[in-house]
Protein backbone atom coordinates (compact mmCIF):
# COMPACT_ATOMS: atom_id res chain seq x y z
CA UNK A 1 0.00 0.00 0.00
CA UNK A 2 1.03 3.56 -0.61
CA UNK A 3 2.11 5.78 2.28
CA UNK A 4 -0.70 8.30 1.83
CA UNK A 5 -3.27 5.48 1.72
CA UNK A 6 -2.14 4.21 5.13
CA UNK A 7 -1.91 7.48 7.05
CA UNK A 8 -5.03 8.08 9.12
CA UNK A 9 -6.23 4.47 8.87
CA UNK A 10 -7.59 2.80 12.01
CA UNK A 11 -5.83 -0.46 12.82
CA UNK A 12 -6.24 -3.14 15.47
CA UNK A 13 -3.21 -4.65 17.20
CA UNK A 14 -3.19 -8.44 17.12
CA UNK A 15 0.15 -9.02 18.89
CA UNK A 16 2.33 -7.59 21.62
CA UNK A 17 1.68 -5.75 24.86
CA UNK A 18 -0.88 -3.54 23.13
CA UNK A 19 -2.88 -6.48 21.77
CA UNK A 20 -6.63 -5.84 21.21
CA UNK A 21 -6.27 -2.04 21.10
CA UNK A 22 -7.15 0.38 18.33
CA UNK A 23 -4.62 2.83 16.91
CA UNK A 24 -4.31 5.23 14.02
CA UNK A 25 -1.39 5.15 11.61
CA UNK A 26 0.59 8.37 11.99
CA UNK A 27 3.35 7.62 9.50
CA UNK A 28 4.94 4.83 7.47
CA UNK A 29 8.59 4.07 8.22
CA UNK A 30 9.13 1.46 5.48
CA UNK A 31 7.43 -1.61 3.99
CA UNK A 32 7.63 -3.43 7.32
CA UNK A 33 6.98 -0.78 10.02
CA UNK A 34 4.49 2.01 10.76
CA UNK A 35 4.15 4.55 13.58
CA UNK A 36 0.93 4.33 15.59
CA UNK A 37 -0.81 6.72 17.98
CA UNK A 38 -3.98 6.56 20.05
CA UNK A 39 -3.83 9.97 21.73
CA UNK A 40 -3.83 8.33 25.17
CA UNK A 41 -1.08 5.83 25.96
CA UNK A 42 0.69 6.44 22.65
CA UNK A 43 0.80 10.18 22.20
CA UNK A 44 2.02 12.13 19.21
CA UNK A 45 5.39 12.90 20.80
CA UNK A 46 6.09 9.15 21.35
CA UNK A 47 4.40 7.09 18.62
CA UNK A 48 4.59 3.29 18.71
CA UNK A 49 6.78 1.65 16.08
CA UNK A 50 4.97 -1.54 15.06
CA UNK A 51 5.36 -4.22 12.42
CA UNK A 52 2.61 -4.16 9.81
CA UNK A 53 2.22 -7.95 10.07
CA UNK A 54 1.03 -7.51 13.70
CA UNK A 55 -1.89 -5.30 12.68
CA UNK A 56 -5.40 -5.89 11.42
CA UNK A 57 -6.44 -3.11 9.05
CA UNK A 58 -9.96 -1.74 9.26
CA UNK A 59 -11.74 0.02 6.40
CA UNK A 60 -12.06 3.17 8.52
CA UNK A 61 -9.91 6.22 7.74
CA UNK A 62 -9.88 9.46 9.73
CA UNK A 63 -9.94 11.80 6.74
CA UNK A 64 -9.90 14.97 8.86
CA UNK A 65 -6.76 13.84 10.72
CA UNK A 66 -5.18 12.50 7.53
CA UNK A 67 -5.54 15.93 5.90
CA UNK A 68 -3.94 17.64 8.91
CA UNK A 69 -0.97 15.24 8.78
CA UNK A 70 -0.44 15.44 5.02
CA UNK A 71 -0.65 19.24 5.01
CA UNK A 72 1.89 19.44 7.82
CA UNK A 73 -0.46 21.28 10.17
CA UNK A 74 -0.36 20.95 13.96
CA UNK A 75 -2.20 17.93 15.35
CA UNK A 76 -3.02 17.26 19.00
CA UNK A 77 -3.76 14.12 21.02
CA UNK A 78 -7.36 15.14 21.77
CA UNK A 79 -8.15 15.26 18.04
CA UNK A 80 -6.65 11.79 17.58
CA UNK A 81 -8.62 10.34 20.54
CA UNK A 82 -11.87 11.86 19.30
CA UNK A 83 -11.36 10.64 15.73
CA UNK A 84 -10.55 7.06 16.80
CA UNK A 85 -13.49 7.00 19.23
CA UNK A 86 -15.93 8.18 16.58
CA UNK A 87 -14.73 5.70 13.98
CA UNK A 88 -14.84 2.77 16.39
CA UNK A 89 -18.33 3.68 17.58
CA UNK A 90 -19.40 4.12 13.92
CA UNK A 91 -20.42 7.72 14.59
CA UNK A 92 -19.00 9.28 11.46
CA UNK A 93 -18.89 13.06 11.50
Biopython code that builds the backbone (N, CA, C, O; Angstrom):
import numpy as np
from Bio.PDB.StructureBuilder import StructureBuilder

atoms = [
    (1, "UNK", "N", (0.836, -1.202, 0.000)),
    (1, "UNK", "CA", (0.000, 0.000, 0.000)),
    (1, "UNK", "C", (0.868, 1.248, 0.000)),
    (1, "UNK", "O", (1.990, 1.251, 0.507)),
    (2, "UNK", "N", (0.337, 2.272, -0.564)),
    (2, "UNK", "CA", (1.028, 3.556, -0.610)),
    (2, "UNK", "C", (0.995, 4.247, 0.744)),
    (2, "UNK", "O", (0.076, 4.037, 1.536)),
    (3, "UNK", "N", (2.009, 5.078, 1.006)),
    (3, "UNK", "CA", (2.114, 5.783, 2.283)),
    (3, "UNK", "C", (0.871, 6.612, 2.569)),
    (3, "UNK", "O", (0.308, 6.537, 3.661)),
    (4, "UNK", "N", (0.439, 7.409, 1.582)),
    (4, "UNK", "CA", (-0.695, 8.303, 1.834)),
    (4, "UNK", "C", (-2.013, 7.540, 1.999)),
    (4, "UNK", "O", (-2.970, 8.082, 2.553)),
    (5, "UNK", "N", (-2.073, 6.292, 1.527)),
    (5, "UNK", "CA", (-3.273, 5.476, 1.722)),
    (5, "UNK", "C", (-3.325, 4.871, 3.122)),
    (5, "UNK", "O", (-4.395, 4.480, 3.589)),
    (6, "UNK", "N", (-2.184, 4.791, 3.788)),
    (6, "UNK", "CA", (-2.139, 4.207, 5.131)),
    (6, "UNK", "C", (-2.316, 5.245, 6.226)),
    (6, "UNK", "O", (-2.901, 4.944, 7.267)),
    (7, "UNK", "N", (-1.829, 6.449, 6.019)),
    (7, "UNK", "CA", (-1.911, 7.484, 7.051)),
    (7, "UNK", "C", (-3.377, 7.783, 7.379)),
    (7, "UNK", "O", (-4.200, 7.989, 6.488)),
    (8, "UNK", "N", (-3.675, 7.802, 8.668)),
    (8, "UNK", "CA", (-5.035, 8.079, 9.120)),
    (8, "UNK", "C", (-5.912, 6.852, 9.244)),
    (8, "UNK", "O", (-7.039, 6.953, 9.730)),
    (9, "UNK", "N", (-5.429, 5.698, 8.819)),
    (9, "UNK", "CA", (-6.230, 4.467, 8.874)),
    (9, "UNK", "C", (-6.259, 3.918, 10.300)),
    (9, "UNK", "O", (-5.254, 3.946, 11.010)),
    (10, "UNK", "N", (-7.414, 3.427, 10.701)),
    (10, "UNK", "CA", (-7.585, 2.802, 12.008)),
    (10, "UNK", "C", (-7.166, 1.340, 11.885)),
    (10, "UNK", "O", (-7.601, 0.625, 10.984)),
    (11, "UNK", "N", (-6.311, 0.917, 12.811)),
    (11, "UNK", "CA", (-5.833, -0.463, 12.819)),
    (11, "UNK", "C", (-6.060, -1.058, 14.203)),
    (11, "UNK", "O", (-6.277, -0.346, 15.183)),
    (12, "UNK", "N", (-6.003, -2.378, 14.249)),
    (12, "UNK", "CA", (-6.237, -3.140, 15.473)),
    (12, "UNK", "C", (-4.999, -3.990, 15.713)),
    (12, "UNK", "O", (-4.575, -4.727, 14.824)),
    (13, "UNK", "N", (-4.423, -3.898, 16.887)),
    (13, "UNK", "CA", (-3.213, -4.650, 17.199)),
    (13, "UNK", "C", (-3.566, -6.094, 17.535)),
    (13, "UNK", "O", (-4.419, -6.354, 18.384)),
    (14, "UNK", "N", (-2.901, -7.031, 16.860)),
    (14, "UNK", "CA", (-3.185, -8.441, 17.121)),
    (14, "UNK", "C", (-2.035, -9.155, 17.834)),
    (14, "UNK", "O", (-2.097, -10.364, 18.059)),
    (15, "UNK", "N", (-0.982, -8.406, 18.191)),
    (15, "UNK", "CA", (0.147, -9.018, 18.893)),
    (15, "UNK", "C", (0.861, -7.978, 19.748)),
    (15, "UNK", "O", (0.801, -6.779, 19.479)),
    (16, "UNK", "N", (1.534, -8.464, 20.775)),
    (16, "UNK", "CA", (2.329, -7.587, 21.622)),
    (16, "UNK", "C", (1.596, -7.148, 22.870)),
    (16, "UNK", "O", (0.486, -7.599, 23.152)),
    (17, "UNK", "N", (2.237, -6.261, 23.614)),
    (17, "UNK", "CA", (1.677, -5.753, 24.864)),
    (17, "UNK", "C", (0.397, -4.957, 24.643)),
    (17, "UNK", "O", (-0.464, -4.884, 25.520)),
    (18, "UNK", "N", (0.284, -4.362, 23.461)),
    (18, "UNK", "CA", (-0.879, -3.536, 23.129)),
    (18, "UNK", "C", (-1.946, -4.313, 22.365)),
    (18, "UNK", "O", (-2.782, -3.714, 21.688)),
    (19, "UNK", "N", (-1.923, -5.624, 22.466)),
    (19, "UNK", "CA", (-2.884, -6.481, 21.774)),
    (19, "UNK", "C", (-4.320, -6.066, 22.098)),
    (19, "UNK", "O", (-4.627, -5.691, 23.229)),
    (20, "UNK", "N", (-5.197, -6.138, 21.090)),
    (20, "UNK", "CA", (-6.628, -5.839, 21.213)),
    (20, "UNK", "C", (-6.931, -4.358, 21.402)),
    (20, "UNK", "O", (-7.997, -4.018, 21.915)),
    (21, "UNK", "N", (-6.032, -3.473, 21.007)),
    (21, "UNK", "CA", (-6.272, -2.038, 21.097)),
    (21, "UNK", "C", (-6.308, -1.427, 19.703)),
    (21, "UNK", "O", (-5.677, -1.919, 18.768)),
    (22, "UNK", "N", (-7.063, -0.345, 19.595)),
    (22, "UNK", "CA", (-7.155, 0.382, 18.334)),
    (22, "UNK", "C", (-6.146, 1.522, 18.305)),
    (22, "UNK", "O", (-5.905, 2.183, 19.315)),
    (23, "UNK", "N", (-5.563, 1.740, 17.133)),
    (23, "UNK", "CA", (-4.620, 2.825, 16.913)),
    (23, "UNK", "C", (-4.898, 3.463, 15.561)),
    (23, "UNK", "O", (-5.669, 2.940, 14.757)),
    (24, "UNK", "N", (-4.264, 4.588, 15.328)),
    (24, "UNK", "CA", (-4.309, 5.233, 14.024)),
    (24, "UNK", "C", (-2.888, 5.310, 13.497)),
    (24, "UNK", "O", (-1.956, 5.579, 14.255)),
    (25, "UNK", "N", (-2.717, 5.075, 12.207)),
    (25, "UNK", "CA", (-1.387, 5.153, 11.610)),
    (25, "UNK", "C", (-1.015, 6.619, 11.430)),
    (25, "UNK", "O", (-1.704, 7.372, 10.742)),
    (26, "UNK", "N", (0.088, 7.007, 12.062)),
    (26, "UNK", "CA", (0.588, 8.374, 11.986)),
    (26, "UNK", "C", (1.538, 8.542, 10.814)),
    (26, "UNK", "O", (1.508, 9.563, 10.127)),
    (27, "UNK", "N", (2.382, 7.544, 10.583)),
    (27, "UNK", "CA", (3.354, 7.621, 9.499)),
    (27, "UNK", "C", (3.818, 6.215, 9.134)),
    (27, "UNK", "O", (3.647, 5.270, 9.903)),
    (28, "UNK", "N", (4.409, 6.095, 7.948)),
    (28, "UNK", "CA", (4.941, 4.831, 7.465)),
    (28, "UNK", "C", (6.460, 4.945, 7.454)),
    (28, "UNK", "O", (7.013, 5.837, 6.811)),
    (29, "UNK", "N", (7.133, 4.047, 8.164)),
    (29, "UNK", "CA", (8.587, 4.067, 8.217)),
    (29, "UNK", "C", (9.181, 3.401, 6.976)),
    (29, "UNK", "O", (10.042, 3.973, 6.308)),
    (30, "UNK", "N", (8.716, 2.194, 6.676)),
    (30, "UNK", "CA", (9.131, 1.462, 5.480)),
    (30, "UNK", "C", (8.071, 0.405, 5.183)),
    (30, "UNK", "O", (6.952, 0.489, 5.690)),
    (31, "UNK", "N", (8.416, -0.589, 4.366)),
    (31, "UNK", "CA", (7.430, -1.612, 3.991)),
    (31, "UNK", "C", (7.048, -2.523, 5.154)),
    (31, "UNK", "O", (6.039, -3.226, 5.093)),
    (32, "UNK", "N", (7.855, -2.508, 6.209)),
    (32, "UNK", "CA", (7.631, -3.425, 7.321)),
    (32, "UNK", "C", (7.065, -2.755, 8.573)),
    (32, "UNK", "O", (6.364, -3.407, 9.347)),
    (33, "UNK", "N", (7.352, -1.465, 8.792)),
    (33, "UNK", "CA", (6.975, -0.778, 10.023)),
    (33, "UNK", "C", (6.142, 0.477, 9.781)),
    (33, "UNK", "O", (6.289, 1.159, 8.767)),
    (34, "UNK", "N", (5.254, 0.763, 10.754)),
    (34, "UNK", "CA", (4.488, 2.013, 10.764)),
    (34, "UNK", "C", (4.579, 2.611, 12.163)),
    (34, "UNK", "O", (4.954, 1.926, 13.114)),
    (35, "UNK", "N", (4.237, 3.885, 12.282)),
    (35, "UNK", "CA", (4.148, 4.552, 13.580)),
    (35, "UNK", "C", (2.677, 4.710, 13.933)),
    (35, "UNK", "O", (1.883, 5.190, 13.124)),
    (36, "UNK", "N", (2.320, 4.303, 15.144)),
    (36, "UNK", "CA", (0.930, 4.326, 15.594)),
    (36, "UNK", "C", (0.747, 5.279, 16.767)),
    (36, "UNK", "O", (1.648, 5.456, 17.586)),
    (37, "UNK", "N", (-0.432, 5.889, 16.835)),
    (37, "UNK", "CA", (-0.812, 6.725, 17.980)),
    (37, "UNK", "C", (-2.257, 6.410, 18.350)),
    (37, "UNK", "O", (-3.046, 5.956, 17.521)),
    (38, "UNK", "N", (-2.584, 6.665, 19.622)),
    (38, "UNK", "CA", (-3.982, 6.558, 20.048)),
    (38, "UNK", "C", (-4.424, 7.798, 20.821)),
    (38, "UNK", "O", (-5.585, 7.908, 21.216)),
    (39, "UNK", "N", (-3.494, 8.732, 21.035)),
    (39, "UNK", "CA", (-3.825, 9.967, 21.735)),
    (39, "UNK", "C", (-3.910, 9.815, 23.242)),
    (39, "UNK", "O", (-4.128, 10.796, 23.952)),
    (40, "UNK", "N", (-3.740, 8.596, 23.741)),
    (40, "UNK", "CA", (-3.834, 8.333, 25.171)),
    (40, "UNK", "C", (-2.513, 7.749, 25.676)),
    (40, "UNK", "O", (-1.672, 8.486, 26.192)),
    (41, "UNK", "N", (-2.325, 6.455, 25.537)),
    (41, "UNK", "CA", (-1.076, 5.830, 25.963)),
    (41, "UNK", "C", (0.050, 6.108, 24.970)),
    (41, "UNK", "O", (1.202, 6.290, 25.363)),
    (42, "UNK", "N", (-0.284, 6.139, 23.708)),
    (42, "UNK", "CA", (0.688, 6.443, 22.652)),
    (42, "UNK", "C", (0.360, 7.803, 22.075)),
    (42, "UNK", "O", (-0.473, 7.945, 21.180)),
    (43, "UNK", "N", (1.043, 8.795, 22.616)),
    (43, "UNK", "CA", (0.798, 10.178, 22.204)),
    (43, "UNK", "C", (1.640, 10.532, 20.987)),
    (43, "UNK", "O", (2.522, 9.778, 20.576)),
    (44, "UNK", "N", (1.348, 11.684, 20.431)),
    (44, "UNK", "CA", (2.019, 12.128, 19.212)),
    (44, "UNK", "C", (3.527, 12.304, 19.400)),
    (44, "UNK", "O", (4.294, 12.094, 18.461)),
    (45, "UNK", "N", (3.954, 12.687, 20.599)),
    (45, "UNK", "CA", (5.391, 12.898, 20.801)),
    (45, "UNK", "C", (6.164, 11.588, 20.967)),
    (45, "UNK", "O", (7.391, 11.576, 20.866)),
    (46, "UNK", "N", (5.441, 10.469, 21.226)),
    (46, "UNK", "CA", (6.088, 9.152, 21.347)),
    (46, "UNK", "C", (5.249, 8.080, 20.656)),
    (46, "UNK", "O", (4.652, 7.239, 21.327)),
    (47, "UNK", "N", (5.197, 8.098, 19.331)),
    (47, "UNK", "CA", (4.401, 7.088, 18.620)),
    (47, "UNK", "C", (5.005, 5.689, 18.756)),
    (47, "UNK", "O", (6.205, 5.538, 18.986)),
    (48, "UNK", "N", (4.175, 4.693, 18.612)),
    (48, "UNK", "CA", (4.586, 3.289, 18.714)),
    (48, "UNK", "C", (5.059, 2.811, 17.346)),
    (48, "UNK", "O", (4.343, 2.940, 16.352)),
    (49, "UNK", "N", (6.271, 2.257, 17.302)),
    (49, "UNK", "CA", (6.782, 1.651, 16.077)),
    (49, "UNK", "C", (6.315, 0.195, 16.084)),
    (49, "UNK", "O", (6.625, -0.551, 17.013)),
    (50, "UNK", "N", (5.578, -0.207, 15.060)),
    (50, "UNK", "CA", (4.972, -1.543, 15.060)),
    (50, "UNK", "C", (5.080, -2.180, 13.686)),
    (50, "UNK", "O", (4.957, -1.506, 12.663)),
    (51, "UNK", "N", (5.312, -3.484, 13.673)),
    (51, "UNK", "CA", (5.361, -4.218, 12.416)),
    (51, "UNK", "C", (3.958, -4.307, 11.818)),
    (51, "UNK", "O", (2.976, -4.543, 12.522)),
    (52, "UNK", "N", (3.894, -4.112, 10.518)),
    (52, "UNK", "CA", (2.612, -4.164, 9.811)),
    (52, "UNK", "C", (1.968, -5.540, 9.949)),
    (52, "UNK", "O", (0.744, -5.646, 10.018)),
    (53, "UNK", "N", (2.778, -6.591, 9.991)),
    (53, "UNK", "CA", (2.218, -7.948, 10.074)),
    (53, "UNK", "C", (1.505, -8.214, 11.402)),
    (53, "UNK", "O", (0.781, -9.203, 11.518)),
    (54, "UNK", "N", (1.698, -7.351, 12.403)),
    (54, "UNK", "CA", (1.030, -7.510, 13.699)),
    (54, "UNK", "C", (-0.237, -6.678, 13.811)),
    (54, "UNK", "O", (-0.777, -6.503, 14.903)),
    (55, "UNK", "N", (-0.712, -6.162, 12.675)),
    (55, "UNK", "CA", (-1.892, -5.299, 12.675)),
    (55, "UNK", "C", (-3.007, -5.881, 11.820)),
    (55, "UNK", "O", (-2.765, -6.559, 10.821)),
    (56, "UNK", "N", (-4.232, -5.597, 12.239)),
    (56, "UNK", "CA", (-5.403, -5.888, 11.421)),
    (56, "UNK", "C", (-5.915, -4.536, 10.934)),
    (56, "UNK", "O", (-6.218, -3.656, 11.740)),
    (57, "UNK", "N", (-6.009, -4.373, 9.626)),
    (57, "UNK", "CA", (-6.440, -3.109, 9.046)),
    (57, "UNK", "C", (-7.955, -3.052, 8.964)),
    (57, "UNK", "O", (-8.597, -3.997, 8.503)),
    (58, "UNK", "N", (-8.524, -1.942, 9.411)),
    (58, "UNK", "CA", (-9.962, -1.735, 9.256)),
    (58, "UNK", "C", (-10.185, -0.944, 7.978)),
    (58, "UNK", "O", (-9.228, -0.483, 7.355)),
    (59, "UNK", "N", (-11.429, -0.786, 7.587)),
    (59, "UNK", "CA", (-11.741, 0.019, 6.402)),
    (59, "UNK", "C", (-12.003, 1.476, 6.785)),
    (59, "UNK", "O", (-12.407, 2.277, 5.942)),
    (60, "UNK", "N", (-11.779, 1.815, 8.035)),
    (60, "UNK", "CA", (-12.056, 3.174, 8.521)),
    (60, "UNK", "C", (-10.810, 4.054, 8.428)),
    (60, "UNK", "O", (-9.721, 3.664, 8.851)),
    (61, "UNK", "N", (-10.995, 5.245, 7.865)),
    (61, "UNK", "CA", (-9.909, 6.216, 7.736)),
    (61, "UNK", "C", (-10.388, 7.540, 8.317)),
    (61, "UNK", "O", (-11.483, 8.002, 8.000)),
    (62, "UNK", "N", (-9.571, 8.144, 9.161)),
    (62, "UNK", "CA", (-9.878, 9.456, 9.735)),
    (62, "UNK", "C", (-9.421, 10.521, 8.742)),
    (62, "UNK", "O", (-8.293, 11.006, 8.817)),
    (63, "UNK", "N", (-10.298, 10.878, 7.818)),
    (63, "UNK", "CA", (-9.941, 11.804, 6.743)),
    (63, "UNK", "C", (-9.522, 13.168, 7.265)),
    (63, "UNK", "O", (-8.582, 13.771, 6.748)),
    (64, "UNK", "N", (-10.212, 13.656, 8.286)),
    (64, "UNK", "CA", (-9.899, 14.970, 8.858)),
    (64, "UNK", "C", (-8.473, 14.991, 9.428)),
    (64, "UNK", "O", (-7.731, 15.950, 9.214)),
    (65, "UNK", "N", (-8.099, 13.943, 10.146)),
    (65, "UNK", "CA", (-6.762, 13.840, 10.722)),
    (65, "UNK", "C", (-5.724, 13.596, 9.626)),
    (65, "UNK", "O", (-4.623, 14.147, 9.670)),
    (66, "UNK", "N", (-6.078, 12.780, 8.656)),
    (66, "UNK", "CA", (-5.178, 12.501, 7.529)),
    (66, "UNK", "C", (-4.809, 13.793, 6.803)),
    (66, "UNK", "O", (-3.644, 14.008, 6.468)),
    (67, "UNK", "N", (-5.795, 14.649, 6.561)),
    (67, "UNK", "CA", (-5.537, 15.932, 5.896)),
    (67, "UNK", "C", (-4.599, 16.809, 6.713)),
    (67, "UNK", "O", (-3.702, 17.446, 6.160)),
    (68, "UNK", "N", (-4.802, 16.846, 8.025)),
    (68, "UNK", "CA", (-3.936, 17.639, 8.908)),
    (68, "UNK", "C", (-2.493, 17.141, 8.810)),
    (68, "UNK", "O", (-1.564, 17.942, 8.707)),
    (69, "UNK", "N", (-2.306, 15.816, 8.842)),
    (69, "UNK", "CA", (-0.965, 15.235, 8.782)),
    (69, "UNK", "C", (-0.304, 15.518, 7.437)),
    (69, "UNK", "O", (0.845, 15.956, 7.388)),
    (70, "UNK", "N", (-1.026, 15.270, 6.348)),
    (70, "UNK", "CA", (-0.438, 15.436, 5.022)),
    (70, "UNK", "C", (-0.138, 16.893, 4.681)),
    (70, "UNK", "O", (0.779, 17.173, 3.909)),
    (71, "UNK", "N", (-0.903, 17.817, 5.250)),
    (71, "UNK", "CA", (-0.655, 19.240, 5.006)),
    (71, "UNK", "C", (0.388, 19.818, 5.946)),
    (71, "UNK", "O", (0.772, 20.981, 5.816)),
    (72, "UNK", "N", (0.852, 19.000, 6.905)),
    (72, "UNK", "CA", (1.892, 19.444, 7.825)),
    (72, "UNK", "C", (1.401, 20.402, 8.897)),
    (72, "UNK", "O", (2.194, 21.127, 9.499)),
    (73, "UNK", "N", (0.102, 20.406, 9.135)),
    (73, "UNK", "CA", (-0.457, 21.278, 10.174)),
    (73, "UNK", "C", (-0.273, 20.638, 11.543)),
    (73, "UNK", "O", (0.091, 19.467, 11.651)),
    (74, "UNK", "N", (-0.528, 21.418, 12.579)),
    (74, "UNK", "CA", (-0.357, 20.947, 13.959)),
    (74, "UNK", "C", (-1.536, 20.063, 14.364)),
    (74, "UNK", "O", (-2.698, 20.424, 14.179)),
    (75, "UNK", "N", (-1.210, 18.912, 14.915)),
    (75, "UNK", "CA", (-2.196, 17.932, 15.354)),
    (75, "UNK", "C", (-2.027, 17.745, 16.856)),
    (75, "UNK", "O", (-0.910, 17.810, 17.370)),
    (76, "UNK", "N", (-3.142, 17.510, 17.567)),
    (76, "UNK", "CA", (-3.015, 17.257, 19.005)),
    (76, "UNK", "C", (-3.654, 15.920, 19.380)),
    (76, "UNK", "O", (-4.432, 15.350, 18.615)),
    (77, "UNK", "N", (-3.309, 15.438, 20.565)),
    (77, "UNK", "CA", (-3.764, 14.125, 21.018)),
    (77, "UNK", "C", (-5.284, 14.042, 21.178)),
    (77, "UNK", "O", (-5.878, 12.994, 20.927)),
    (78, "UNK", "N", (-5.906, 15.133, 21.590)),
    (78, "UNK", "CA", (-7.363, 15.139, 21.769)),
    (78, "UNK", "C", (-8.069, 14.887, 20.439)),
    (78, "UNK", "O", (-9.070, 14.172, 20.396)),
    (79, "UNK", "N", (-7.562, 15.461, 19.370)),
    (79, "UNK", "CA", (-8.151, 15.258, 18.041)),
    (79, "UNK", "C", (-8.024, 13.798, 17.627)),
    (79, "UNK", "O", (-8.955, 13.225, 17.060)),
    (80, "UNK", "N", (-6.879, 13.202, 17.908)),
    (80, "UNK", "CA", (-6.650, 11.787, 17.581)),
    (80, "UNK", "C", (-7.604, 10.898, 18.374)),
    (80, "UNK", "O", (-8.242, 10.010, 17.808)),
    (81, "UNK", "N", (-7.704, 11.135, 19.692)),
    (81, "UNK", "CA", (-8.616, 10.344, 20.545)),
    (81, "UNK", "C", (-10.049, 10.429, 20.051)),
    (81, "UNK", "O", (-10.738, 9.414, 19.943)),
    (82, "UNK", "N", (-10.495, 11.639, 19.751)),
    (82, "UNK", "CA", (-11.867, 11.864, 19.300)),
    (82, "UNK", "C", (-12.128, 11.154, 17.972)),
    (82, "UNK", "O", (-13.170, 10.523, 17.793)),
    (83, "UNK", "N", (-11.188, 11.260, 17.053)),
    (83, "UNK", "CA", (-11.357, 10.640, 15.734)),
    (83, "UNK", "C", (-11.423, 9.120, 15.832)),
    (83, "UNK", "O", (-12.269, 8.493, 15.194)),
    (84, "UNK", "N", (-10.535, 8.525, 16.629)),
    (84, "UNK", "CA", (-10.546, 7.064, 16.798)),
    (84, "UNK", "C", (-11.844, 6.628, 17.468)),
    (84, "UNK", "O", (-12.468, 5.659, 17.037)),
    (85, "UNK", "N", (-12.254, 7.336, 18.518)),
    (85, "UNK", "CA", (-13.493, 6.997, 19.228)),
    (85, "UNK", "C", (-14.708, 7.047, 18.330)),
    (85, "UNK", "O", (-15.568, 6.170, 18.402)),
    (86, "UNK", "N", (-14.791, 8.057, 17.486)),
    (86, "UNK", "CA", (-15.927, 8.183, 16.581)),
    (86, "UNK", "C", (-15.942, 7.083, 15.538)),
    (86, "UNK", "O", (-17.002, 6.543, 15.220)),
    (87, "UNK", "N", (-14.788, 6.747, 15.006)),
    (87, "UNK", "CA", (-14.731, 5.700, 13.980)),
    (87, "UNK", "C", (-15.051, 4.336, 14.564)),
    (87, "UNK", "O", (-15.728, 3.530, 13.926)),
    (88, "UNK", "N", (-14.572, 4.070, 15.773)),
    (88, "UNK", "CA", (-14.835, 2.769, 16.394)),
    (88, "UNK", "C", (-16.311, 2.625, 16.736)),
    (88, "UNK", "O", (-16.894, 1.553, 16.573)),
    (89, "UNK", "N", (-16.909, 3.709, 17.211)),
    (89, "UNK", "CA", (-18.325, 3.680, 17.582)),
    (89, "UNK", "C", (-19.253, 3.828, 16.374)),
    (89, "UNK", "O", (-20.476, 3.829, 16.516)),
    (90, "UNK", "N", (-18.658, 3.953, 15.183)),
    (90, "UNK", "CA", (-19.397, 4.119, 13.924)),
    (90, "UNK", "C", (-20.207, 5.412, 13.874)),
    (90, "UNK", "O", (-21.220, 5.487, 13.179)),
    (91, "UNK", "N", (-19.762, 6.421, 14.606)),
    (91, "UNK", "CA", (-20.423, 7.724, 14.592)),
    (91, "UNK", "C", (-19.603, 8.640, 13.703)),
    (91, "UNK", "O", (-18.850, 9.484, 14.188)),
    (92, "UNK", "N", (-19.756, 8.466, 12.399)),
    (92, "UNK", "CA", (-19.001, 9.284, 11.456)),
    (92, "UNK", "C", (-19.479, 10.723, 11.521)),
    (92, "UNK", "O", (-20.676, 10.983, 11.652)),
    (93, "UNK", "N", (-18.556, 11.644, 11.430)),
    (93, "UNK", "CA", (-18.893, 13.064, 11.496)),
    (93, "UNK", "C", (-19.276, 13.565, 10.122)),
    (93, "UNK", "O", (-19.596, 14.743, 9.962)),
]
sb = StructureBuilder()
sb.init_structure("model")
sb.init_model(0)
sb.init_chain("A")
sb.init_seg("    ")
for serial, (resi, resn, name, xyz) in enumerate(atoms, 1):
    if name == "N":
        sb.init_residue(resn, " ", resi, " ")
    sb.init_atom(name, np.array(xyz, "f"), 0.0, 1.0, " ", f" {name:<3s}", serial, name[0])
structure = sb.get_structure()
